[in-house]
Amino acid sequence: MKHLLIPLFILGCISLLTGYFRFIVDDKGNIPINRFRLTGCIGDVLVGMVLGTSDLCARQLSDKAKSALLVYGGIALFFLGFQLGT
């Protein structure tokens, strides 16, 4: 099982980063540099996670819900990797 850890962590990183970047880009595909430099747009990510989770609970598959699923999937992969590593 130890040979699965590295690909599992890589998939977790890709999933987390994809979900994060989907939250912070605007409709035109631009990243707000002034907010990104100071806080990393963590407020946008947190608000997006709340809205995406509420969409998931309402069984609607919006863009924010897809991004929230990617972030949750990345967290689950990391958790699984750390559990297999011990």
C-alpha positions as CSV (number, residue, x, y, z in Angstrom):
1,M,0.0,0.0,0.0
2,K,2.9,2.4,0.5
3,H,3.5,2.6,-3.3
4,L,0.1,4.3,-3.7
5,L,0.9,7.2,-1.4
6,I,2.7,9.4,-3.8
7,P,0.1,9.3,-6.6
8,L,-2.6,9.7,-4.0
9,F,-1.0,12.9,-2.6
10,I,-0.4,14.2,-6.2
11,L,-4.1,13.7,-7.1
12,G,-5.1,15.3,-3.8
13,C,-2.9,18.4,-4.6
14,I,-4.3,18.6,-8.1
15,S,-7.9,18.4,-6.9
16,L,-7.4,21.0,-4.2
17,L,-5.6,23.4,-6.5
18,T,-8.1,23.0,-9.3
19,G,-11.0,23.7,-6.9
20,Y,-9.2,26.7,-5.4
21,F,-8.4,28.2,-8.7
22,R,-12.0,27.7,-9.9
23,F,-13.2,29.7,-6.9
24,I,-10.9,32.7,-7.4
25,V,-11.2,33.3,-11.1
26,D,-13.9,35.6,-12.4
27,D,-16.1,35.1,-15.4
28,K,-13.4,36.3,-17.8
29,G,-10.8,34.0,-16.4
30,N,-8.9,36.7,-14.6
31,I,-7.5,36.5,-11.1
32,P,-7.9,39.7,-8.9
33,I,-4.3,40.3,-8.3
34,N,-4.7,43.0,-5.6
35,R,-6.8,40.7,-3.4
36,F,-4.7,37.7,-4.3
37,R,-1.5,39.3,-3.2
38,L,-2.7,40.2,0.3
39,T,-4.9,37.3,1.3
40,G,-4.8,34.7,-1.4
41,C,-8.5,35.3,-2.0
42,I,-9.3,33.1,1.0
43,G,-12.5,35.0,1.6
44,D,-13.7,34.1,-1.9
45,V,-12.8,30.5,-1.4
46,L,-14.6,30.3,2.0
47,V,-17.8,32.0,0.6
48,G,-17.6,29.8,-2.5
49,M,-17.3,26.7,-0.3
50,V,-20.4,27.7,1.7
51,L,-22.4,28.5,-1.4
52,G,-21.2,25.3,-3.1
53,T,-22.0,23.2,-0.1
54,S,-25.5,24.7,0.1
55,D,-26.0,23.9,-3.6
56,L,-24.9,20.3,-3.0
57,C,-27.3,20.0,-0.2
58,A,-30.1,21.3,-2.5
59,R,-28.9,18.7,-5.1
60,Q,-28.0,21.4,-7.6
61,L,-24.7,20.9,-9.6
62,S,-23.6,24.5,-10.1
63,D,-20.1,25.7,-10.8
64,K,-19.5,26.4,-7.2
65,A,-20.8,23.0,-6.2
66,K,-18.3,21.4,-8.7
67,S,-15.5,23.4,-7.2
68,A,-16.5,22.4,-3.7
69,L,-16.6,18.8,-4.7
70,L,-13.1,19.1,-6.0
71,V,-11.9,20.6,-2.8
72,Y,-13.7,18.0,-0.7
73,G,-12.2,15.3,-2.9
74,G,-8.7,16.6,-2.4
75,I,-9.2,16.7,1.3
76,A,-10.5,13.2,1.3
77,L,-7.5,12.0,-0.8
78,F,-5.1,13.6,1.7
79,F,-6.9,12.0,4.6
80,L,-6.9,8.6,2.9
81,G,-3.2,9.0,2.1
82,F,-2.3,9.9,5.7
83,Q,-4.4,7.0,7.0
84,L,-2.6,4.5,4.6
85,G,0.8,5.9,5.5
86,T,0.5,5.1,9.2
